[in-house]
Amino acid sequence: MWFHDWPGLFGQNLDAYQDVLKYSSNPLRDGHFNTMTKDKDSTVRSFHFVYIMTLIFVTIIQFSDESEFVVDMSKLGLTHVPKDLPPETKVLDLSQNNISELHLSDVSFLSGLKVLRLSRNRIQCLDVSIFKFNQDLEYLDLSHNRLQKVSCHPIMSLKHLDLSFNDFDALPICKEFGNLTQLNFLGLSATKFQQLDLLPIAHLHLSCILLDLEGYYVKENEKESLQILNTEELHLVFHPNNFFSVQVNISVNSLRCLQLTNIKLNDDNCQVLLKFLTELTRGPNLLNFTLNHIETTWKCLIRAFQFLWPKPIEYLNIYNLTIVESIDEEDFTYQKTTLKALKMEHVINRVFLFSQTALYTVFSEMNIMMLTISDTFFVHMLCPQVPSTFKFLNFTQNVFTDSVFQNCNTLARLETLILQKNKLKDLFKVGLMTKDMLSLEILDVSWNSLEYDRHDGNCIWVGSIVVLDLSSNILSDSVFRCLPPRVKVLDLHNNRIRSIPKDVTSLEALQELNVAFNFLVHLPGCGTFSSLSVLIIDYNSISNPSADFFQSCQKIRSLKAGNNPFQCTCELRDFIQGIGQVPSEVVEDWPDSYKCDYPESYKGTPLKDFHVSQLSCNTALLIVTIGVTGLLVAVTVTVLCIYLDLPWYLRMLCQWTQTRHRARNVPLAELQRTLQFHAFISYSEHDSAWVKNELVPCLEKEDIKICLHERNFVPGKSIVENIINCIEKSYKSIFVLSPNFVQSEWCHYELYFAHHNLFHEGSNNLILILLEPIPQNSIPGKYHKLRALMAQRTYLEWPKEKSKRGLFWANIRAAFNMKLTLITKNDDVPT
């Protein structure tokens, strides 16, 4: 956009310093250095455009957040005003196009239009009545066109009208302009003047008049005059390539600010300029005088200084000065003056052989308060020969070396010294330079090549310095051993600092510290800086800031520590919690500039969203938790083992495993003769009568070969091994269930191994015979396998009635006859 926020200037105290530190690229600028300094430099430099830009600002700021009302169609090569503009348009920019004509229909439908820019087009004629339907129009810019004629029509709301840099012969003023009671700015151009050309607007109180005199030409034997009655600022623009020759007599009432642009002088026409200025500088209210784009000889420049020195001017500004021909010693009388400040920016010296003393003495001996010479490539500045009145010196962007102002004891009143962007290299010599500047409070030596490689810490500084800018140098950790003892605001950003020594004891007064853009890996505490209230430490290499920072820095009111490579681990957890315990305005740029850099899984995660449990970060608590959990698990397992008789099952599993292991050593031929019995019968000794008298006779009479423990167990083997062998050599296992069976531990062993063999062989080899009913609650808890079999498997119940026993025996025989033919490998077993 083409809107700019220009500061209002007339409410400021013109008696204040012209220049102060310009921390335009300084991270401490926003809110931190303001307590010590204010940028009054803008007061003087922008003074000559204040009315224009203030008006633009006031007119446009109300639309800045309503972009739908702003139409920018500049630089599009348009030859006419577009017809499809939104009717609600309030700001219209058609500058830098090829429009040659304006018609009523072009803008009549834009009833709310307030700002119209038509500069740098090809318009030759304008009928102002085309704006009669734009009753809200306040800003109209028609500069840099080809206008030769304007037909007038009053636009009562107009505040800014620019007709400068056009092809008018006479000033385009008509009586209707006298009705523009709200007009603040008026831009005009002409090639000739008459004294009363501005009479129609004599009663108006204008803030600024811009008068374009590029086409003005000198009339032989004729001196013109122009009376400008009421304006506070007058800006005159001359032809950039012609030697100054304007001899018009211009008188202005209540003039406070005068600017001349495009002045080309030599020794011959120098007096023409001075004579031209005589009437303009007569008034007692002129405070600010600016020369912009001026080419002159050194002799003429000195004459201009001498001419202006006794004038009531307080601020003299020279921008884009070119010195030509020669530089010789010139007499200059430093008489009493009201001048407070001289500013010279961007000076080009086209004289290569000259006396440096002649050049520098003129400035060093000036009896003013403030001197700015910047962007001039001066190599040196002399120490004043007598006690100086300087309170402010700004030598930004020159080529001064460490020898400047050494052993200079005539700058005792100097309060602010700016030497940024020079060729300073030794910090020790910079400190030595200040030792006799007894009033110095603000020192800016940023953007140099300063370093300090001494380790004795015996630097000499004047004790009055409270603001020190050492940013953008090549200083290392040792700089903390060479600092003024009473410094309150210290800027060290953009250096090569890797750590802040903990044994620094001379910075108790430090309140604001900027160490951004360095290589620090730790967040310093405030033990060294007991008064620290502002710390800027962003863009460093801090990964794990100390969790004790906020405890040690009780006075901190602003911390800027973002954009560091934070490692999101347990160590960072306490620091994040500390941020949450301080007021939100203390930690600047939180949470946007505080993000995880490591580990990779958390990279880019804002610290406020990084959460880790207390358990994972506290080793002692983790050990205790694991121990307690392990103990609970052990107790639980122990109780379950006891309840489920797990030791018993483990013993049985061990026995079965050993038996299976021994079986692997049996020859293959013997293994092929494994099945030797149709059935192995397991029963309680209390039920042996029924087994021997009923069950065994009935089965054997059907040629079913039975295995019984009392006749088939092999002597010398363990009981468990005999049980396993019998079960494995039997096609079926018959279990006679009764309350007596439940009470027999050996019976339960047999049932366990038989059930295990069922799963191992993949067959259904269990036959359960319920001899007597067994109450569910009578089965011990450790016999859970028996409980499961009773609940899930089908069993044969021995009937008490003899009439039903036939079916019982038929079911027994059916269990064997179904697969009886499979037993063919043993000759003793009938088929």
Secondary structure, DSSP 8 states (H G I E B T S, - for coil): ---------TTS-TTS-S-----TT-TTTTTTGGGT---THHHHHTGGGHHHHHHHHHHHGGGTT-GGGEEE-TTS--SS--S---TT--EEE--SS------HHHHTT-TT--EEE--SS---EEEGGGGTT-TT--EEE--SS---EEE----TT--EEE--SS--SS----GGGGG-TT--EEEEE-S---TTTTGGGTT--EEEEEEEETT----TT---EEEEEEEEEEEEEE-SSS------EEEEES--EEEEEEEE--TTTHHHHHHHHHHHT-STT--EEEEEEEEEEHHHHHHHHHHHTTSS--EEEEEEEEEES---------------EEEEEEEEE---S--HHHHHHHHHT--SSEEEEESS--------SS----SEEE--SS---TTTTTT--S-TT--EEE--SS---BHHHHHHHTTT-TT--EEE--SS--B---SS------TT--EEE--SS---GGGGGSS-TT-SEEE--SS------TT--S-TT--EEE--SS---S---SSS-TT--EEE--SS--SS--TTHHHH-TT--EEE--SS-EE-SHHHHHHHHHHHTS-TTTBTTTTTT-BEEESGGGTT-BGGG----HHHH-HHHHHHHHHHHHHHHHHHHHHHHHHHTHHHHHHHHHHHHHHHHHHTTS-HHHHTT---EEEEEE--GGGHHHIIIIIHHHHHTTT--EE-HHHH--TTS-HHHHHHHHHHTEEEEEEEESHHHHT-HHHHHHHHHHHHHHHHHTS--EEEEESS---GGGS-TT-HHHHHHHHHS--EE--SSGGGHHHHHHHHHHHHHTSGGG--S-TTS--
